[in-house]
Amino acid sequence: MFDTLVAAPPDPILGLTEAFKKDTNPKKVNLGVGVYKDAGGQTPVLKSVKRAEERILSAEQTKNYLPIEGNAEFDRATL
């Protein structure tokens, strides 16, 4: 049944990780897949992210999921 399936092309975003691993530049910075790693390979939470999380949490009134259309205020601001 699956013998007629054609493999999908490689994911370009996930391919960044492979390219990073192969890169020999000692000053390279891994920003692939949304994770920053410092020179020691650690993934610290950036101060800007902590501040943003604090702002979000201070205004949070529910743990419910957003509707499928997302946040209406955000949607209006981006149009």
Order of alpha helices (4+ residues) and beta strands (2+ residues): alpha-alpha-alpha
